[in-house]
Amino acid sequence: MTRNEAHEVYRRAIRAAETEGVKAVERCAQELALTDLFYLIVHILGRKDVDRDWLYARCREVQATPDGYLDLWAREHYKSTIITYGLTVQNILQNPEITVGI
């Protein structure tokens, strides 16, 4: 799925939930945030600067296999934004009892 296709999926999901009311929209957004790292970073955390094809691909890559790799990305390629910030927030949302040290 491309970045633009993902945005269309988000729009459709939110539009479908709107027919059921505000609570349904909130539940839909919560579910997307818990399961989709790109959605969480761009739409919930408000990092519109991450809304680029290369960063979308990196979000998908990190989400598919978050552990077991040494992430050697060049400076200014959003490694901290995606992994340290976004993935950590998502992990906390998925498991509020988790302890994180940065």
Secondary structure, 3 states (H helix, E strand, C coil): CCHHHHHHHHHHHHHHHHCCCHHHHHHHHHHHHHHCHHHHHHHHCCCHHHCCHHHHHHHHHHHHCCCCCCCCCCCCCCHHHHHHHHHHHHHHHHCCCCCCCC
